[in-house]
Amino acid sequence: MNRRTWALLAALAASAFTSPLLLAQSKGEIKIAHIYGRSGPLEAYGKQTATGFMMGLNYATNGTMTVAGKKLTVIEKDDQGKPDLGKSLLAAAYGDDKVDLAVGTTGSGVALAMLPVAEEYKKILLVEPAVADSITGEKWNKYIFRTGRNSSQDAISNAVALDKAGVNIVTLGQDWAFGRDGVKAFKAALKNAKIVHEEYLPPATTDFTAGAQHVIDALKDKPGRKIVWIIWAGATTPFGKLADLDLQKRYGIEVSSGGNILPAMADYKRFPGMEGAAYYYFGMPKNAANEWLVANHYKQFKSPPDFFTAGGMSAAIAVVEALKKTNGDTGTNKLISTMEGMSFETPKGKMTFRKEDHQAMQSMFHFKIKADPAFTWGVPELVREIKPEEMKIPINNKR
């Protein structure tokens, strides 16, 4: 047997011996950090997002939890709603845990603190569900994508529902990024209605007596239609206090707001006919992803999916779709070029990452509240879907 034959046999033997190991290495895993407020002021929102994210991974991978032969491993971290903690957790996820990308977080203030970390480590941070415009605006960098709606999408869709001549509006919001950005965007979107006062209260407010009186004083003597538009996040909201004051009957003042989680919408039941625009309500979108989410959430939890559950699922679908398109390649530049302009189907319908700022363009839902005795919350009945092309969402980054 000549030297060439021996060399060929040796190479084949080596290949046969090492191929299982090489195959295992090629399969490997894709590590994803999910950082959210599992405790703290937005705990309910964070837990819903986490549930939706895991359900979304299951849905998008057809139950395999793999993409391109690679196992998806999720590392969860609780930022407790604290910006400094969220920042350090993300750095640890990128630096110590060696995650390929990260998803998070719940609060806008925490998300803003995390943005520079993604830029420092040059890795993707997919923001869900933090809302502040500045996340994909002035504080944005190219490593940031967002499936969650931004303040402008919230505000402009609500303006579509309320912006009519002769309408006087007082805004009532929390004094932090979520509230301030939301009101700023809402004001910018109004073309006919008039803002007569802006009322800001500390995020953890539980006594709304003084704030409610300021609302009344600003509106009670105004002519025409009078509305207090509320932008609020957290367990304790001003709706109960405003309902107790019976603003409509006593002063002709209507209450309006966007959607919220189902427990928070219990007080909406006291405002039948209330108009607004919502990010999501399980009974509104008609598509395969939402049908799957509703059916499987009922099956698993004996209850419908909520506001942030749909958001978590949307984030998971975006991650999986991007990884499918790259055939499991987690290189940051590859992911960025893949995700820019990428469309994907979510429980809300189609979303598309806008190339300029990586904000997911998406539908919103104009609703009116119905007090249905079959539900403990006010039921938002769909007036119409507000398509992305109807909302002129500004591009506020410096790219």
C-alpha positions, -999 to 999 in steps of 0.1 A, spaced: 0 0 0 16 33 -10 20 64 11 -8 82 -6 -33 55 2 -22 54 38 -26 91 40 -62 89 26 -72 61 50 -58 81 79 -77 112 69 -109 92 66 -104 76 100 -98 109 116 -129 123 100 -150 94 112 -136 98 147 -141 135 150 -172 141 130 -197 137 160 -177 162 180 -175 186 151 -213 182 145 -220 189 182 -198 220 180 -215 232 149 -249 228 165 -241 244 198 -265 269 213 -277 304 210 -278 323 243 -303 350 249 -305 372 280 -340 384 289 -338 412 314 -371 425 328 -388 438 359 -397 405 375 -401 425 408 -405 462 414 -432 487 403 -438 471 369 -437 435 381 -470 426 364 -458 439 331 -425 421 333 -440 387 342 -464 389 313 -436 398 289 -416 368 302 -445 345 297 -451 358 262 -415 356 253 -412 319 261 -445 311 244 -433 330 214 -401 310 211 -421 278 213 -445 291 186 -418 304 163 -397 272 165 -427 248 162 -420 235 197 -383 226 190 -367 255 208 -339 253 182 -329 274 151 -306 260 125 -299 230 147 -288 253 176 -306 252 210 -321 284 222 -311 290 259 -327 319 277 -310 335 308 -335 355 328 -324 384 350 -345 407 373 -336 444 371 -362 453 398 -371 484 378 -337 500 388 -316 516 360 -282 510 376 -291 473 381 -304 469 346 -272 484 332 -250 461 353 -271 430 345 -268 436 308 -230 441 310 -228 408 329 -249 391 303 -227 402 275 -194 399 293 -197 370 317 -226 349 303 -214 355 267 -250 358 254 -254 363 217 -281 390 221 -304 404 248 -341 413 251 -354 439 276 -366 457 295 -399 467 312 -393 503 324 -382 531 300 -357 545 326 -340 512 329 -339 506 291 -323 540 286 -296 531 310 -290 499 291 -286 514 256 -249 524 260 -240 489 272 -252 474 240 -231 498 221 -200 492 242 -203 454 237 -214 457 201 -243 433 206 -280 435 198 -305 447 225 -341 441 214 -362 465 235 -396 451 247 -418 466 261 -402 500 273 -420 528 254 -401 561 257 -395 577 223 -359 585 232 -350 548 232 -352 547 194 -348 585 193 -321 607 206 -305 580 229 -306 553 202 -276 535 187 -274 510 158 -274 479 182 -309 488 194 -341 473 179 -376 476 194 -407 454 190 -426 474 217 -445 504 205 -430 538 212 -446 568 228 -453 584 194 -472 553 182 -493 554 214 -499 591 212 -506 595 175 -531 566 175 -549 582 205 -548 615 187 -564 599 157 -593 589 180 -596 623 198 -583 650 175 -614 671 166 -621 708 165 -636 723 197 -620 696 220 -602 708 251 -578 683 267 -559 680 299 -531 654 300 -524 635 332 -492 615 333 -464 602 354 -434 625 359 -408 602 342 -396 593 307 -428 573 299 -452 600 309 -432 630 296 -424 614 262 -459 603 258 -474 637 264 -449 654 242 -457 630 213 -495 633 219 -492 672 218 -472 670 186 -498 648 170 -528 670 177 -539 693 149 -574 704 159 -579 697 196 -563 720 222 -541 711 252 -551 734 280 -530 719 309 -504 692 315 -505 675 349 -476 654 360 -475 633 392 -448 612 408 -448 576 393 -456 560 426 -486 583 434 -514 566 453 -534 597 464 -548 614 433 -569 641 451 -547 671 443 -540 660 407 -577 654 400 -586 688 414 -561 704 390 -577 686 361 -611 698 371 -600 734 376 -584 734 341 -614 720 323 -647 727 341 -653 762 326 -641 753 291 -667 752 262 -672 723 240 -660 687 245 -637 683 276 -614 654 280 -587 643 305 -562 620 286 -543 597 309 -510 580 303 -501 559 333 -482 527 341 -482 506 372 -505 489 397 -522 520 411 -538 543 386 -559 575 387 -590 559 371 -607 549 403 -604 584 418 -617 600 387 -646 576 385 -655 583 422 -656 620 413 -681 613 385 -665 639 362 -689 634 333 -720 640 353 -707 669 375 -685 687 350 -690 672 316 -654 659 316 -647 627 297 -619 603 305 -597 588 278 -566 566 277 -548 539 258 -551 502 266 -536 485 296 -534 452 313 -567 436 322 -565 442 360 -559 479 353 -589 480 330 -612 470 358 -618 507 364 -624 512 327 -657 495 332 -668 526 351 -663 546 319 -686 530 293 -681 547 259 -646 558 267 -625 561 235 -588 555 230 -563 535 211 -546 503 223 -515 484 216 -533 451 220 -564 434 233 -568 397 228 -601 400 211 -591 425 185 -565 411 160 -575 384 136 -545 364 126 -529 330 131 -503 341 157 -530 356 179 -553 327 175 -524 304 187 -516 327 216 -552 330 228 -559 293 226 -526 282 242 -527 308 269 -562 297 279 -550 261 278 -520 268 300 -533 295 324 -571 293 321 -572 330 312 -567 352 281 -533 366 272 -528 402 282 -512 434 269 -476 426 275 -479 388 268 -485 397 232 -454 420 233 -432 393 247 -444 369 220 -437 395 193 -401 399 205 -395 362 205 -409 358 169 -386 386 158 -356 369 173 -364 336 158 -372 350 123 -339 369 123 -319 338 133 -337 317 107 -327 342 80 -291 341 91 -292 303 94 -282 306 131 -254 331 125 -253 353 156 -227 378 143 -239 413 152 -234 429 118 -251 400 101 -281 403 125 -283 441 120 -283 439 82 -309 411 84 -332 428 108 -332 462 92 -364 463 71 -374 428 82 -411 420 85 -426 393 107 -460 382 117 -470 387 154 -502 385 175 -508 421 165 -503 414 128 -473 423 106 -445 443 121 -416 458 102 -383 471 116 -378 506 102 -343 508 88 -337 543 100 -342 537 138 -351 500 141 -385 508 155 -411 482 147 -439 498 127 -472 482 137 -509 487 138 -528 502 168 -565 497 176 -591 524 181 -616 512 207 -646 522 227 -652 507 262 -682 485 268 -693 475 303 -700 438 297 -712 419 328 -694 388 316 -660 404 322 -645 421 353 -628 447 331 -641 472 307 -641 456 273 -624 476 245 -645 470 214 -627 476 181 -637 507 162 -610 502 136 -575 491 131 -551 520 126 -525 509 101 -488 519 103 -490 539 72 -517 561 88 -494 572 116 -466 595 107 -441 583 133 -412 608 135 -376 597 132 -358 613 161 -323 598 161 -291 614 149 -280 587 126 
